[in-house]
Amino acid sequence: MKKQKAEKKLYCSDIIIPVRDTLYVINGKWKMPIIGTLIQGSKRFKELERSIQKITPRMLSKELRELEMNQLIVRKVYNTLPVIVEYEITKYGLSLKKVFEAMYEWGIAHRKRIIGKKQ
């Protein structure tokens, strides 16, 4: 019986640690909206700012740096006049597409359950 408990605790930690790691990377109010926007195609900073309601330029800049640090997006600088900077999701970042879609579906179902059919 004690052996089963030890296996169960190991199993729980095997689940919790990767989930915690995932949440660490995509945590916060803005990262998933940024990822969702960039899944649709590359964007300039101002385009991102307009696409994501109520995000401040300072917060957008911070979140973009963190997403870039975690290799989910790439910042591309084009040597033009004026300089053009675009943000693009990486192949690795696209691996979150299924997570994003699952969160979208769950969010719709949850909204219907809790507050009715309003959207």
C-alpha positions as CSV (number, residue, x, y, z in Angstrom):
1,M,0.0,0.0,0.0
2,K,2.8,2.4,0.8
3,K,4.4,1.7,-2.5
4,Q,1.2,2.8,-4.3
5,K,1.2,6.1,-2.4
6,A,4.8,6.8,-3.4
7,E,4.0,6.1,-7.1
8,K,0.9,8.3,-6.9
9,K,2.9,11.3,-5.5
10,L,5.5,10.8,-8.2
11,Y,2.8,10.7,-10.8
12,C,1.3,14.0,-9.4
13,S,4.6,15.8,-9.5
14,D,5.2,14.5,-13.0
15,I,2.0,16.3,-14.0
16,I,2.4,19.4,-11.9
17,I,6.0,20.4,-12.8
18,P,5.4,20.6,-16.6
19,V,2.1,22.4,-16.1
20,R,3.8,24.9,-13.8
21,D,6.6,25.4,-16.4
22,T,3.9,26.1,-19.1
23,L,2.1,28.6,-16.9
24,Y,5.4,30.3,-16.1
25,V,6.0,30.9,-19.8
26,I,2.4,32.0,-20.8
27,N,1.4,33.5,-17.5
28,G,-0.3,36.9,-17.3
29,K,-3.1,38.8,-18.9
30,W,-1.3,39.6,-22.2
31,K,0.9,36.8,-23.4
32,M,-1.9,34.6,-24.9
33,P,-3.5,37.5,-26.7
34,I,-0.2,38.4,-28.2
35,I,0.5,34.8,-29.2
36,G,-3.1,34.5,-30.6
37,T,-2.6,37.7,-32.7
38,L,0.8,36.6,-34.0
39,I,-0.6,33.1,-34.9
40,Q,-2.6,35.0,-37.5
41,G,0.5,36.6,-39.0
42,S,3.5,38.9,-38.3
43,K,2.7,42.4,-37.0
44,R,4.5,45.6,-36.3
45,F,4.5,47.0,-32.7
46,K,1.7,49.5,-33.4
47,E,-0.4,46.9,-35.2
48,L,-0.1,44.6,-32.1
49,E,-0.9,47.5,-29.8
50,R,-4.1,48.3,-31.8
51,S,-5.1,44.6,-32.0
52,I,-4.9,44.0,-28.3
53,Q,-7.3,46.3,-26.5
54,K,-6.1,48.1,-23.3
55,I,-2.5,47.0,-23.4
56,T,0.0,49.8,-22.8
57,P,3.1,50.2,-25.0
58,R,5.3,49.6,-22.0
59,M,3.5,46.3,-21.1
60,L,3.5,45.2,-24.7
61,S,7.2,45.8,-25.0
62,K,7.9,43.9,-21.8
63,E,5.7,40.9,-22.8
64,L,7.3,40.8,-26.3
65,R,10.8,40.7,-24.8
66,E,9.7,37.8,-22.5
67,L,8.1,35.9,-25.4
68,E,11.3,36.4,-27.5
69,M,13.4,35.2,-24.6
70,N,11.4,32.0,-24.5
71,Q,11.8,31.6,-28.2
72,L,8.1,31.8,-28.9
73,I,8.4,34.9,-31.1
74,V,11.1,36.5,-33.1
75,R,11.8,40.2,-33.6
76,K,12.8,41.0,-37.2
77,V,14.5,44.3,-38.0
78,Y,14.5,45.4,-41.6
79,N,17.2,47.8,-42.7
80,T,14.9,50.4,-44.4
81,L,14.2,54.1,-43.9
82,P,12.5,54.3,-41.5
83,V,13.6,51.1,-39.9
84,I,10.8,48.5,-39.9
85,V,10.4,46.1,-36.9
86,E,8.1,43.1,-37.1
87,Y,7.2,40.4,-34.6
88,E,6.5,36.9,-35.8
89,I,5.6,33.7,-34.1
90,T,8.3,31.0,-34.3
91,K,7.8,27.4,-35.3
92,Y,8.2,26.6,-31.6
93,G,5.6,29.3,-30.7
94,L,3.2,27.6,-33.1
95,S,3.3,24.6,-30.9
96,L,1.0,26.6,-28.5
97,K,-1.7,26.8,-31.2
98,K,-3.5,23.8,-29.9
99,V,-3.3,25.2,-26.3
100,F,-4.7,28.5,-27.5
101,E,-7.5,26.8,-29.4
102,A,-8.4,24.6,-26.3
103,M,-8.4,27.7,-24.1
104,Y,-10.6,29.5,-26.6
105,E,-13.1,26.6,-26.7
106,W,-13.1,26.3,-22.9
107,G,-13.6,30.0,-22.5
108,I,-16.7,30.0,-24.8
109,A,-18.2,27.1,-22.9
110,H,-17.4,28.7,-19.5
111,R,-18.9,32.0,-20.5
112,K,-22.1,30.3,-21.6
113,R,-22.2,28.3,-18.4
114,I,-21.6,31.2,-16.0
115,I,-23.1,34.2,-17.6
116,G,-25.4,32.8,-20.3
117,K,-25.1,33.3,-24.0
118,K,-23.8,36.9,-23.9
119,Q,-20.6,37.6,-25.7
